[in-house]
């Protein structure tokens, strides 16, 4: 009876006209997909924030990897909405960089917004378009109104698209997003890899899932494989706690 009631409540929360579950987007990493209940929920909003100003590029790379996985079948466009100041400070998406993540530049539509309000509006409008598979919104700083976040979530649920909000710094505001991630750069694994692993190359990310409406949280070191165009678990060559380089000698009384 409890399970039946839970299903009925979930049905009531779905926007009218939505009959089918949009499913999930597996990342291909067993531990992460297990925590997410099979993968990143489609038809939902997800927040990805850089761990600091110096790690915005890494967070953007993680977002591109997710977008590439979501568009692996070539169905639907990817819309990237960014504030003017963000483009001025971080630059615009770079074609060869997009291709490195398996995302063809011709499938990317870029939109510039003057203010955060305009960015959120453009995201919502793009999410309501059935020809769009993924919508990325890149904002520089500031908090987001809870009503706006709820509207983005509903728009994503109506179309089944993937909504990704990219933020330059870890947010402090409350959120109703399905997941919230903190992403930073991580040193690439060194020796100890097999030749096949070494040939895969790719960027390495330190990823922390700090909010998950479907299950537990956790932290992982991921590497994007240029050859396979997917995420892999990476193994660091460095120890977790590096020894001190300059340690004063202990004085003996």
C-alpha positions in Angstrom: 0.0 0.0 0.0 2.9 2.4 0.8 4.5 1.7 -2.5 1.2 2.3 -4.4 0.8 5.6 -2.5 4.4 6.6 -3.5 3.7 5.9 -7.1 0.5 7.9 -7.1 2.2 10.9 -5.5 5.0 10.8 -8.1 2.3 10.7 -10.8 0.6 13.8 -9.3 4.0 15.7 -9.4 4.4 15.1 -13.1 3.2 17.9 -15.4 0.0 17.2 -17.3 0.5 15.4 -20.6 3.6 13.5 -19.6 2.9 9.8 -19.8 6.4 8.3 -20.3 9.4 8.4 -18.0 12.2 10.0 -20.0 14.6 7.6 -18.4 18.2 8.1 -17.3 21.6 8.9 -18.9 24.2 6.3 -17.7 27.7 7.8 -17.2 29.2 4.3 -17.7 30.8 4.3 -14.3 29.2 1.6 -12.2 29.6 3.3 -8.8 28.2 6.6 -10.0 25.3 5.1 -12.0 24.5 3.0 -8.9 24.3 6.1 -6.7 22.2 7.8 -9.3 19.7 5.0 -9.6 21.0 3.9 -13.1 22.2 7.3 -14.4 21.6 11.0 -14.5 17.9 11.6 -14.6 16.6 13.0 -17.9 13.8 15.4 -17.9 15.4 17.1 -14.8 17.7 19.9 -13.8 21.2 19.3 -12.6 23.7 21.8 -11.2 27.4 21.5 -11.9 29.7 24.1 -10.2 33.4 24.6 -10.4 35.3 24.1 -7.2 36.9 27.6 -7.7 37.6 30.2 -10.4 40.6 28.3 -11.6 38.5 25.2 -12.3 35.7 26.7 -14.5 37.2 25.0 -17.6 37.2 21.6 -15.9 33.5 22.0 -14.9 32.7 23.0 -18.4 34.5 19.9 -19.7 32.5 17.7 -17.4 29.3 19.3 -18.7 30.4 18.8 -22.3 31.1 15.1 -21.5 27.5 14.7 -20.1 26.1 16.5 -23.2 28.1 14.3 -25.5 26.8 11.1 -23.8 23.2 12.5 -23.9 23.6 13.2 -27.7 25.5 10.1 -28.6 22.7 9.0 -30.9 22.8 12.3 -32.7 19.2 13.1 -31.8 18.4 16.6 -30.8 20.5 19.8 -30.6 22.5 21.1 -27.7 21.8 24.7 -26.6 24.4 26.6 -24.6 23.2 29.8 -23.0 25.8 32.0 -21.3 25.9 35.5 -19.8 27.8 38.2 -21.6 30.3 38.6 -18.7 30.9 34.9 -18.6 31.9 34.8 -22.3 34.1 37.9 -21.8 36.0 36.2 -18.9 36.0 32.6 -19.9 35.7 32.7 -23.7 33.3 31.1 -26.1 33.0 27.3 -26.7 35.9 26.3 -29.0 35.3 24.0 -31.9 38.2 21.5 -31.6 37.6 21.4 -27.8 34.0 20.4 -28.5 35.1 17.7 -30.9 37.5 16.3 -28.2 34.4 15.5 -26.1 32.6 14.0 -29.1 30.3 16.9 -29.6 30.1 18.2 -33.2 30.1 22.0 -33.3 27.3 22.1 -35.9 25.0 20.5 -33.3 25.6 23.3 -30.8 23.5 26.4 -30.7 25.0 29.3 -28.6 22.9 32.1 -27.0 24.2 35.2 -25.2 22.2 36.7 -22.3 22.7 40.1 -20.8 21.5 39.2 -17.3 20.9 36.1 -15.2 17.1 36.6 -15.6 17.5 36.5 -19.4 19.7 33.4 -19.2 17.1 31.5 -17.1 14.3 32.6 -19.5 16.3 31.4 -22.5 17.0 28.1 -20.9 13.3 27.6 -20.1 12.3 28.4 -23.7 15.0 26.1 -25.1 13.9 23.2 -22.8 10.3 23.5 -24.2 11.6 22.8 -27.7 11.2 19.2 -28.7 14.2 19.4 -31.1 16.6 20.1 -28.2 18.2 17.2 -26.3 20.3 19.2 -23.8 20.3 22.8 -22.5 23.4 24.2 -20.8 23.1 27.5 -18.9 26.4 29.1 -17.8 26.3 31.8 -15.2 29.1 33.6 -13.5 27.9 34.3 -10.0 24.9 35.0 -7.8 22.0 33.1 -6.4 19.0 31.8 -8.3 15.4 32.3 -7.3 13.8 29.1 -6.2 10.8 29.7 -8.5 13.1 30.0 -11.5 14.7 26.7 -10.6 11.3 25.0 -10.3 10.3 26.4 -13.7 13.4 25.0 -15.3 12.7 21.6 -13.7 9.1 21.6 -15.0 10.2 22.6 -18.5 12.8 19.8 -18.6 10.2 17.3 -17.3 7.7 18.3 -20.1 10.2 17.7 -22.9 12.4 15.0 -21.3 15.5 17.1 -22.1 18.6 17.3 -19.9 19.0 20.7 -18.2 22.5 21.5 -17.0 23.3 24.6 -15.0 27.0 25.4 -15.0 28.2 27.7 -12.2 31.6 29.3 -11.7 31.8 28.8 -8.0 30.2 26.4 -5.5 26.6 27.7 -4.7 25.3 28.4 -1.3 21.7 28.8 -2.1 19.1 26.0 -1.6 18.1 24.1 -4.7 15.4 21.7 -5.9 17.7 20.4 -8.7 17.9 16.6 -9.0 21.6 16.6 -8.4 24.4 19.1 -7.5 28.0 18.5 -8.4 31.3 20.2 -7.6 34.0 19.7 -10.2 37.7 20.6 -10.3 40.8 19.7 -12.2 42.8 16.7 -11.2 46.3 15.6 -12.2 46.3 12.9 -14.9 47.2 9.4 -13.7 50.9 8.6 -14.2 52.6 5.3 -14.5 51.1 2.0 -13.8 48.6 2.1 -16.6 48.4 -0.4 -19.3 49.3 0.7 -22.9 45.7 0.7 -23.9 44.8 3.0 -21.0 47.6 5.3 -21.8 46.5 5.7 -25.4 43.1 6.9 -24.3 44.4 10.1 -22.9 41.8 12.7 -22.0 41.1 15.2 -19.3 40.9 14.2 -15.6 38.3 15.5 -13.2 37.8 15.5 -9.5 34.1 15.1 -9.2 31.9 15.4 -6.0 28.2 14.6 -6.0 27.0 16.7 -3.0 23.2 16.5 -3.6 21.3 13.5 -5.0 17.6 13.2 -4.7 17.8 9.5 -5.8 20.4 8.2 -3.4 23.8 8.6 -1.8 26.5 11.2 -2.6 30.2 10.5 -3.2 33.5 11.7 -4.8 35.3 10.2 -7.8 38.3 10.9 -10.0 37.1 10.6 -13.6 38.9 10.7 -16.9 37.4 11.4 -20.3 38.5 8.9 -22.9 39.2 10.5 -26.3 39.0 7.2 -28.0 35.9 5.7 -26.4 34.2 9.1 -25.8 33.1 8.2 -22.3 34.0 8.6 -18.7 36.4 6.2 -16.9 37.5 5.9 -13.3 41.0 7.2 -13.0 43.7 5.9 -10.6 46.1 8.5 -9.2 49.8 7.9 -9.2 50.2 10.2 -6.2 49.3 9.0 -2.7 46.2 10.5 -1.0 48.4 12.3 1.5 51.7 13.5 0.1 54.7 13.6 2.5 55.8 17.0 3.7 58.7 18.4 1.6 60.2 20.5 4.5 59.7 19.1 8.0 61.7 20.5 10.9 63.6 17.9 12.9 62.1 16.9 16.2 63.9 18.4 19.1 64.9 16.1 21.9 64.8 17.5 25.4 
